[in-house]
Amino acid sequence: MKEAALSENAMFRDLEISTAKQNLALPPNHDELMLLRETNHRFANTLTVLAFALRREFASSISAETRRSFERCEARIAAFGMLHRSLVVGGMQGKISLSDYMEQLCRALSEALLRPMGVRCELISAVGEMPAGRCERLGLVVAELVTNAARHAFGWRDSGMVRVNIFEEGTSLVCIVSDDGQGMHIAAGGTGSRILKQLVHALGGEMVVRSGLKGTSVVVTCN
């Protein structure tokens, strides 16, 4: 049963990564942000329909033990749907609270990715309002980095910490995503790396990765 649960976790992590990579490889202009919002909205709705269809198909024909496993999987599907909804801010065009946006996003990332692994997520943010589109781009960066940590940082461990720290330093905005895992390598030519570079470039920033035996820290500095 433990191996099955681990397989389910890996499947859903791969599902989230695959979808994110399809959606994020976009230049950051207004029309494509709207396309990204619509794509995430539709994908979240698709996950809701999938969970409902599975419940109708199997709920009355499986054993109690299998039903409990199914309910855990159903909860994961719902959590991924909430994650995709949390990435976007709908039709808002003005400024929104970055701290509120990140709190909702980190909660969704925790429910979908980290908590089932026994990993905690901590957010430290004291930044005020920012344009909605800029919040979304930074949210996509955070989501990709937290997902990388979930996939690679903890191995077979059933505990750990991912910390998201966002603060202002002079005229710059600094976002640090760190973990206490085993250290990992972000492939320079990989799809995820290219996506991150595009997003950080759209924010007018730069990214520095530090990784060792005590974990990985990714520092994104935006002007």
N, C-alpha and C positions, 0 to 999 in steps of 0.2 A: 504493500500500500504506500509506503514511503517513497519507493522508486516511482510509482505511478504519479504521486503528487509532485515529485520533482520534474517529471516529464511534462505534466500540465503546466507547471510554472515556466519551464523553458519554452513551451509552445506559445504561451501568451506573451512572454517577453519578446520572442521572435516576431510575433504578430504585430506588436506595438512598434518595434524597431522598423520592420518592413514597411508598414503604413507610413510612419513618420518620414522615412527616407523618400518614399514616393512623393509625399506632399511637400517636403521642405526644399527640394531642389529647385527653387524658384527665385528669380530676382525679386527684390523687395519693394516693387512699386505698388501703388494703391490697388489697381485692378487685381493683381496677383494675391495681395493680402485678402481681398474679398473672396477670391477663388479658394484660398486656403481655409478661410472661415467656413465657406459653404461645404468644402470637402470634409472638414472635421465634423461639421454638423451632420452631414449625411452618414458618415461612418459611425458616429455615435448612435444615430437612429438605427442603422443596420445591426449593430450589436444588441440593441434593445429587442429588435424583432427576432434575432437569432436566439436570445435567451428565452423569449416567450415560446418560440417554436420548439425548442428542446424540451421545455417543461411540458408542453402539450403532448409531445411524442413519447416521453419516457416516464413521466411522473407516476402513472398508474400501473406500470408493467415492470418495475424493478424492485429489488429487495430493499429493506430498510437501510442496510449498510451502503449499498450502491447509491441510494437516494441521498444519503448524507454527503457522499463524495460529489454527486451531481450538484447538490446545493452549493457546495464550496466552489465548484467550477462556475456555476451560474453567478455567484457573487463576484467572482473575478471578472467575468464578462461585463457585468454591470459596472464594476470599478473602472475598467478600461473605457467604457462609454463615458463615464463621468470625467475621466482624464482628458479625453478628446474635447469634451464640452468646456473644460476648464482652461484649455489652451487659448481659446478665443474669447473676445469680449463682445461678440455680437455686432450690432450696427453702430456702436459708440465711435464717435470721431474726435471727441475732445479729450481732455485729460481725465485720468482715473488714478486711484490710489495704487501705487506699485506694491506697497506692503500688503494691502488687502488682496490684490490679484495673486501675488506670490503665495500668500497663506492658503488660498483656495487651491492653487496649483500644487503646492507641496503636499497638501492633504490628499489630493487625488493621486499623486505619484506614490505616496506612502501606501494608500489602500490598494492600488493596482499592482505595484512592483515590490515594495520594500517590506511592508508588514508581514505578508505571507512567508517571507524568508527569515523573519525574526530581526530584521534590520530597522532601526529607528531613523527618522528624518527630523532634523532640527533646522528651523528657519530663524535667522537673525536679520531683521530689516527695519531700518528707521528712515527710509526714504519716503518722501511725500508723493505728490502727484506727478505723472508723466503722460505724454501723449499715448493714447490707447495702442496705436500701431507699434510704438517703441516698446511698450510693455509686452506686447505679444512676441516681438522678436526676441527680447530677453528671455521670455518664458520658454520659447522654443529652444534656446541655448541651454537653459537650466534643465529642461525635460530630456534633452539628448545626453547631457552630462550625467544626470542622475540615472538614466537608463543604462549608460555605459558602466556606471558603478554597480548597478544591480546585476548586470550580466557578467562582469569580469572581476570585481574587486574581492568578493568574499568566498569564492570557491564553494567548499562543502560546509562552511561555517553556518551556524544557525543564529548568529547574533552579529551586531555591528552598528555603525553609525554613519549616516551621510548628513553633512552639514552644508546649508546654503546660507552664505553671509553676504549681504548687499549693503553697501554704504557709499557715501559721497566722500571724495578726497579732493579738496580744491574744486576745480571745475569738472572733474572726472567722476564717473560712476564706476564703482568697482564691484564685481560679483565673483565670489570665491565659492566653488563647489568642491568639497573635500570629503574623503572617507578614511576610515581606519582599517582598510582592507590590506590585501597582500601586495599591493602595487600592481600597476597594469601599464600597458603600452598602447597609445592611440596611434594607429597606423597612419603615417603621413599621407599616403596615397589612397586611403580607404574612402568609401562613400561617406561614412559618418564624419571623417575629418574634413572632407570637402564641404559638407553641409555646414559644419560648425564655422569654417572659415568664411563662407558666404554670409552667414548670419552675423558673425562678429564684424565683418567688413561693413555690412548694412548698418550696424550700430556705430560705425566710425571708431572701432576699437581694435585691440590686439589681445592675443591669448597666449598665456605661458603655462606649460604643463610641468609639474614636478611630481615624480613618482619614486617611491622607495619601499623598503620593507615595512614601514609603518603606515603606508597608505599613499593615496594620490591626492594632489591639490591642483585644481585648474583655476587660474586667475584670469578673468576677463576684465579689461580696463577700457571703458568707453568714454569718448570725449563729447 
